[in-house]
Amino acid sequence: MLDPRFVFLGALLGIAGSVRYAIRTIIGKSAPNRVSFFLWSAASLIGFFAQLDEGVGLPAVLTLVAGVGPGLVFLASFFGRSAPWRISRFDLLCGAAAVAALVVWLALSNPTLAVAFAVLADLLGAVPTVVKAWRAPMTEEPIFYALVAGNGAITLMTIQAWTLATWLFPAYILTLGLSLLLVVLLRRRQLGEPGGERPPVQHESASLR
């Protein structure tokens, strides 16, 4: 068990990964899916304030970073040198489902169900990026997902009161970060693109229509 203050180290890792992703987006090296990053930011920031009401304590720092970091990447996507990743009908459908889950979450008075729907909303928002990472791994940033997973792992190791409100979101963040990291790395290897320094090419036509 780590000292609870180690959550700030995890937060630093998460912010570092987001800043790197944002910078590489601006210079045209990466192309984030705006639907995912907007929903990740919105859901996590709402979740952060909900956790404050629940008295979660320091583990809520992860949720705050999970909202602020993707928010930076989302904003950076409007200033990138390359054309943004094209948003497809599939992306919008996932986004609508995530928003519906957010609405249900905000309407619930049961803390356990509220946390579950918060994670569901975030997961639905992640689906467009999972698909994009599979189809166009060179448009993604594996270091970002590695640091996201690191943030989740550190937060889990600092938890002292194991309630659903404290452990479910960091466990989800750890799982999501590792899953996307593996998808990006395995697909790059499969496609023979191990270097990762080539700018994204034709990412508009590569998205689902």
Buried (B, 14 or more C-beta within 10 A) or exposed (E): EBEBEBBBBBBBBBBBBBBBBBBBBBBEBBBBBBBBBBBBBBBBBBBBEBBEEBEBBBBBBBBBBBBBBBBBBBBBBEEBEBEBBBBBEBBEBBBEBBBBBBEBBEEBEEBEEBBBBBBBBBBBBBBBBBBBBBEBBBBBBBBBBBBBBBBBBBBBBBBEEEBBBBBBBBBBBBBBBBBBBEBBBEBBEEEEEEEBEEBBEEBEEBBEE
